[in-house]
Amino acid sequence: MGAGASAFTSAALLESTPEELKASFKGLPDSAQQKLKVAVARAGVRSLAPEKLDSASDLIRQLQEKKVSCAQLVEKSLARITATEELRACVHVYACEARVKAKAVDEKIISGGTLGKLEGLPIVVKVNFDVSGTVTDASNPVLKGFVPKSTSPVIQSLLDAGAIMVAKTNMPEMARNTNMWSPIHGKCLNPVNLAHTPAGSSSGTAAAIAAGIVSTGIGSDTGGSCCGLVGFRPSPGRYSLEGCVPCVGPCDTPGPLATSVRDIMLMDSVITGIKHDLKEA
């Protein structure tokens, strides 16, 4: 790659997967990276991915140190949802509810109240998980508009730890294909390269994280969709499937996606109650 971007033709760039495009930048000097970015732009590859993704652990620390307010984090997430609307990553947005919760978190921080492990952290949840008072349609027209009265235990554990759900995310119908087309919400696009989809049934959650909407969220995995950023497919039974619309029953499991192994360990600790040494991450 000594020649930088000149080694790439427009056709090659358009045919590259998001992973291949990312790999092309890796290890290059700044000047070569800039040339490649120009070549990508000229080739017509459109991206909505930010240059740097936030870490959930870092955001929580900034909140606790009062370097940022919860209201600011929530507004940033909501602004990114609007700015990246064409991705169709977030299909049900709960802005009012998130703002109310953010205000309560900021008041708790100011008053010195006890904070949960995820206190004030914006998250997204795949639309096949029940959250009381929100839509769970699993991209199935039969379930369109269905609002459950109870919340999935996995999601409840995150909410109890102080996480704030800003949106539910797109998925293929009943999680049963990998082309990421939803008959209700349309196709979810890959923020790194809008000519592609993220693939996998947890595309919406993955796209929301990769687009900088949130730093972590929940998907579900039957054949490998909790992957690509930092994804964790737990052993079946580690996380409860209660309140999650099934795909292949015994093969299914909820799973977190994030931007770092440390954040995955944090999410797993909250969901399972098992303590991890985050210094090892």
RODO-2510 file (C-alpha; in nm, 4 decimals, decimal comma):
residues 281
     n   res          X          Y          Z
     1     m     0,0000     0,0000     0,0000
     2     g     0,2966     0,2334    -0,0415
     3     a     0,1063     0,4028    -0,3201
     4     g    -0,1767     0,4838    -0,0814
     5     a    -0,5157     0,5214    -0,2404
     6     s    -0,3814     0,4953    -0,5932
     7     a    -0,3848     0,1147    -0,5632
     8     f    -0,7644     0,1189    -0,5471
     9     t    -0,9954     0,1555    -0,8434
    10     s    -1,3412     0,3034    -0,8055
    11     a    -1,4930    -0,0351    -0,8849
    12     a    -1,2841    -0,2060    -0,6175
    13     l    -1,3905     0,0471    -0,3572
    14     l    -1,7562     0,0086    -0,4418
    15     e    -1,7267    -0,3683    -0,4201
    16     s    -1,5357    -0,3623    -0,0898
    17     t    -1,7061    -0,4736     0,2269
    18     p    -1,7101    -0,2312     0,5237
    19     e    -1,4481    -0,4526     0,6930
    20     e    -1,2214    -0,4347     0,3883
    21     l    -1,2528    -0,0572     0,3778
    22     k    -1,1619    -0,0308     0,7461
    23     a    -0,8663    -0,2663     0,6971
    24     s    -0,7445    -0,0491     0,4105
    25     f    -0,6963     0,2429     0,6496
    26     k    -0,5247     0,0417     0,9221
    27     g    -0,1556     0,1108     0,9751
    28     l    -0,1307     0,3677     0,6982
    29     p     0,0496     0,6985     0,7566
    30     d    -0,1762     1,0026     0,7839
    31     s    -0,0978     1,1190     0,4305
    32     a    -0,1933     0,7816     0,2816
    33     q    -0,5093     0,7667     0,4924
    34     q    -0,6123     1,1056     0,3583
    35     k    -0,5531     0,9928    -0,0014
    36     l    -0,7608     0,6818     0,0561
    37     k    -1,0435     0,8846     0,2107
    38     v    -1,0461     1,1068    -0,0977
    39     a    -1,0501     0,7996    -0,3232
    40     v    -1,3388     0,6505    -0,1278
    41     a    -1,5331     0,9745    -0,1617
    42     r    -1,4645     0,9937    -0,5347
    43     a    -1,5721     0,6330    -0,5803
    44     g    -1,9114     0,7228    -0,4452
    45     v    -1,8882     0,5295    -0,1175
    46     r    -2,1054     0,7125     0,1330
    47     s    -2,0497     0,6737     0,5050
    48     l    -2,2252     0,8030     0,8160
    49     a    -1,9805     0,6489     1,0616
    50     p    -1,7935     0,8887     1,2925
    51     e    -1,4140     0,8715     1,3035
    52     k    -1,4166     0,7778     1,6731
    53     l    -1,6703     0,5726     1,8677
    54     d    -1,7451     0,6335     2,2342
    55     s    -1,6846     0,3707     2,4996
    56     a    -1,9664     0,3032     2,7463
    57     s    -1,7148     0,2774     3,0310
    58     d    -1,5667     0,6167     2,9430
    59     l    -1,9091     0,7824     2,9220
    60     i    -2,0096     0,6441     3,2619
    61     r    -1,6852     0,7717     3,4143
    62     q    -1,7380     1,1172     3,2617
    63     l    -2,0891     1,1256     3,4066
    64     q    -1,9695     1,0285     3,7521
    65     e    -1,6935     1,2895     3,7379
    66     k    -1,9516     1,5491     3,6244
    67     k    -1,7583     1,6213     3,3058
    68     v    -2,0764     1,5690     3,1067
    69     s    -2,4440     1,5614     3,2003
    70     c    -2,6839     1,2790     3,1288
    71     a    -2,9039     1,5270     2,9439
    72     q    -2,6130     1,6037     2,7109
    73     l    -2,5542     1,2348     2,6393
    74     v    -2,9212     1,1735     2,5654
    75     e    -2,9457     1,4790     2,3404
    76     k    -2,6347     1,3658     2,1535
    77     s    -2,7940     1,0245     2,0948
    78     l    -3,1202     1,1777     1,9771
    79     a    -2,9353     1,4179     1,7469
    80     r    -2,7418     1,1284     1,5939
    81     i    -3,0659     0,9366     1,5391
    82     t    -3,1974     1,2323     1,3405
    83     a    -2,8707     1,2858     1,1512
    84     t    -2,8495     0,9184     1,0512
    85     e    -3,2181     0,8619     0,9843
    86     e    -3,1542     0,7156     0,6392
    87     l    -2,9830     0,4168     0,8019
    88     r    -3,3185     0,3022     0,9409
    89     a    -3,1291     0,1743     1,2449
    90     c    -3,3689     0,3124     1,5061
    91     v    -3,7330     0,2365     1,4309
    92     h    -3,9088     0,3415     1,7526
    93     v    -3,7589     0,6425     1,9312
    94     y    -3,8491     0,7329     2,2896
    95     a    -3,7173     1,0868     2,3149
    96     c    -3,9577     1,2231     2,5769
    97     e    -3,9123     0,9278     2,8091
    98     a    -3,5334     0,9435     2,7716
    99     r    -3,5238     1,3146     2,8508
   100     v    -3,7334     1,2694     3,1648
   101     k    -3,5022     0,9930     3,2861
   102     a    -3,1929     1,1972     3,2005
   103     k    -3,3169     1,4849     3,4145
   104     a    -3,3724     1,2476     3,7064
   105     v    -3,0221     1,1038     3,6674
   106     d    -2,8623     1,4486     3,6635
   107     e    -3,0515     1,5410     3,9792
   108     k    -2,9342     1,2197     4,1453
   109     i    -2,5723     1,2906     4,0511
   110     i    -2,5908     1,6472     4,1813
   111     s    -2,7434     1,5332     4,5111
   112     g    -2,4820     1,2613     4,5583
   113     g    -2,7259     0,9729     4,5274
   114     t    -2,6190     0,6120     4,4792
   115     l    -2,5566     0,5410     4,1129
   116     g    -2,6136     0,2162     3,9256
   117     k    -2,3408     0,0577     3,7138
   118     l    -2,4982     0,1973     3,3954
   119     e    -2,6506     0,5101     3,5446
   120     g    -2,7348     0,7606     3,2709
   121     l    -2,5966     0,5541     2,9824
   122     p    -2,8049     0,5730     2,6613
   123     i    -2,8649     0,2316     2,5021
   124     v    -3,0718     0,0807     2,2218
   125     v    -3,2686    -0,2444     2,2245
   126     k    -3,3557    -0,4755     1,9358
   127     v    -3,7260    -0,4558     1,8541
   128     n    -3,7904    -0,8200     1,9418
   129     f    -3,7411    -0,7526     2,3143
   130     d    -4,0315    -0,6607     2,5389
   131     v    -4,0054    -0,3313     2,7238
   132     s    -4,3247    -0,2334     2,9004
   133     g    -4,5059     0,0512     2,7260
   134     t    -4,2976     0,0317     2,4067
   135     v    -4,3558    -0,1429     2,0747
   136     t    -4,2289    -0,4984     2,0262
   137     d    -4,3029    -0,5940     1,6665
   138     a    -4,0006    -0,8106     1,5694
   139     s    -4,0532    -0,6598     1,2199
   140     n    -4,3560    -0,8868     1,1799
   141     p    -4,6678    -0,7197     1,0329
   142     v    -4,8835    -0,9415     1,2556
   143     l    -4,7174    -0,7882     1,5638
   144     k    -4,7203    -0,4308     1,4313
   145     g    -4,8145    -0,1930     1,7124
   146     f    -4,7989    -0,4602     1,9845
   147     v    -4,7157    -0,3050     2,3227
   148     p    -4,6257    -0,5517     2,5997
   149     k    -4,7143    -0,4956     2,9643
   150     s    -4,3960    -0,6513     3,0985
   151     t    -4,0228    -0,6166     3,0331
   152     s    -3,7687    -0,8796     2,9343
   153     p    -3,5540    -0,9720     3,2384
   154     v    -3,2374    -0,8996     3,0399
   155     i    -3,3529    -0,5489     2,9537
   156     q    -3,4933    -0,4927     3,3021
   157     s    -3,1515    -0,5649     3,4525
   158     l    -2,9995    -0,2912     3,2360
   159     l    -3,2745    -0,0425     3,3199
   160     d    -3,2435    -0,1244     3,6908
   161     a    -2,8724    -0,0440     3,6639
   162     g    -2,9628     0,3025     3,5326
   163     a    -2,9372     0,2600     3,1553
   164     i    -3,1685     0,4783     2,9462
   165     m    -3,3272     0,3232     2,6377
   166     v    -3,3462     0,5890     2,3666
   167     a    -3,4763     0,3664     2,0870
   168     k    -3,5633     0,0212     1,9624
   169     t    -3,3721    -0,1007     1,6607
   170     n    -3,4430    -0,2548     1,3225
   171     m    -3,4239    -0,6240     1,2359
   172     p    -3,5391    -0,8610     0,9590
   173     e    -3,8795    -1,0199     1,0115
   174     m    -3,8669    -1,2577     1,3098
   175     a    -3,4847    -1,2516     1,2831
   176     r    -3,5052    -1,5103     1,0066
   177     n    -3,2855    -1,3724     0,7321
   178     t    -2,9556    -1,1906     0,7027
   179     n    -3,0341    -0,9429     0,4247
   180     m    -3,1665    -0,6942     0,6815
   181     w    -3,4927    -0,6163     0,5108
   182     s    -3,7937    -0,5491     0,7310
   183     p    -4,1466    -0,5507     0,5843
   184     i    -4,2407    -0,2863     0,8427
   185     h    -3,9325    -0,0679     0,8735
   186     g    -3,7416    -0,1179     0,5485
   187     k    -3,3771    -0,2087     0,4957
   188     c    -3,1187    -0,1101     0,7562
   189     l    -2,7995     0,0276     0,6004
   190     n    -2,4402    -0,0074     0,7143
   191     p    -2,3138     0,3310     0,8413
   192     v    -1,9595     0,2548     0,7239
   193     n    -2,0732     0,2040     0,3650
   194     l    -2,4320     0,2849     0,2739
   195     a    -2,4119     0,0551    -0,0271
   196     h    -2,4198    -0,2381     0,2146
   197     t    -2,6265    -0,3629     0,5078
   198     p    -2,4684    -0,4748     0,8356
   199     a    -2,6191    -0,8224     0,7688
   200     g    -2,7439    -1,0379     1,0519
   201     s    -3,0661    -0,9970     1,2449
   202     s    -2,9175    -0,7536     1,4986
   203     s    -2,8284    -0,5073     1,2219
   204     g    -3,0200    -0,2192     1,3774
   205     t    -2,8352    -0,2361     1,7080
   206     a    -2,5010    -0,2806     1,5318
   207     a    -2,5684     0,0124     1,2979
   208     a    -2,6752     0,2363     1,5865
   209     i    -2,3480     0,1698     1,7675
   210     a    -2,1315     0,2004     1,4550
   211     a    -2,3067     0,5287     1,3686
   212     g    -2,2265     0,6753     1,7097
   213     i    -2,5881     0,6879     1,8266
   214     v    -2,5056     0,4908     2,1407
   215     s    -2,2021     0,3079     2,2743
   216     t    -2,3750    -0,0208     2,3524
   217     g    -2,7025    -0,2047     2,3067
   218     i    -2,8772    -0,5390     2,3016
   219     g    -2,9323    -0,7748     2,0106
   220     s    -3,0170    -1,1423     1,9910
   221     d    -2,8177    -1,4204     1,8310
   222     t    -2,9200    -1,7435     1,6647
   223     g    -2,6576    -1,7833     1,3945
   224     g    -2,3976    -1,5171     1,4648
   225     s    -2,5401    -1,1638     1,4533
   226     c    -2,3863    -1,0469     1,7831
   227     c    -2,0540    -0,9745     1,6153
   228     g    -1,8626    -0,7220     1,4056
   229     l    -1,8082    -0,4410     1,6573
   230     v    -1,7422    -0,6258     1,9798
   231     g    -2,0219    -0,8775     2,0091
   232     f    -2,0796    -1,1450     2,2704
   233     r    -2,2868    -1,4556     2,2104
   234     p    -2,3417    -1,6039     2,5578
   235     s    -2,3898    -1,9755     2,6076
   236     p    -2,7624    -2,0559     2,5796
   237     g    -2,9183    -2,0182     2,9218
   238     r    -2,6738    -1,7572     3,0518
   239     y    -2,9281    -1,4850     2,9680
   240     s    -3,3024    -1,5267     2,9993
   241     l    -3,5025    -1,5451     2,6755
   242     e    -3,8208    -1,4411     2,8522
   243     g    -3,9717    -1,1392     2,6793
   244     c    -3,7820    -1,1961     2,3539
   245     v    -3,9675    -1,2944     2,0357
   246     p    -3,8022    -1,6257     1,9365
   247     c    -3,6363    -1,7191     1,6097
   248     v    -3,5176    -2,0773     1,6599
   249     g    -3,5982    -2,1279     2,0275
   250     p    -3,3149    -2,3308     2,1870
   251     c    -3,0549    -2,1774     1,9538
   252     d    -3,1467    -1,8190     2,0452
   253     t    -2,9808    -1,6028     2,3068
   254     p    -2,9757    -1,2319     2,3877
   255     g    -2,6339    -1,0743     2,3527
   256     p    -2,4711    -0,7329     2,3985
   257     l    -2,2854    -0,5365     2,1319
   258     a    -2,0442    -0,2549     2,2160
   259     t    -1,7224    -0,0842     2,1088
   260     s    -1,4849    -0,2636     2,3495
   261     v    -1,4385    -0,5903     2,5389
   262     r    -1,4445    -0,3912     2,8623
   263     d    -1,7946    -0,2646     2,7822
   264     i    -1,9128    -0,6176     2,7006
   265     m    -1,7833    -0,7366     3,0389
   266     l    -1,9664    -0,4495     3,2062
   267     m    -2,2936    -0,5350     3,0328
   268     d    -2,2562    -0,9045     3,1149
   269     s    -2,1882    -0,8220     3,4791
   270     v    -2,5062    -0,6155     3,5008
   271     i    -2,7219    -0,8783     3,3282
   272     t    -2,5895    -1,1811     3,5178
   273     g    -2,4857    -1,0290     3,8494
   274     i    -2,1446    -1,1929     3,8064
   275     k    -1,8535    -0,9670     3,8971
   276     h    -1,5726    -0,9308     3,6439
   277     d    -1,2331    -0,7703     3,6913
   278     l    -1,2628    -0,4923     3,4359
   279     k    -0,8909    -0,4212     3,4735
   280     e    -0,8298    -0,7378     3,2731
   281     a    -1,0163    -0,5995     2,9722
***
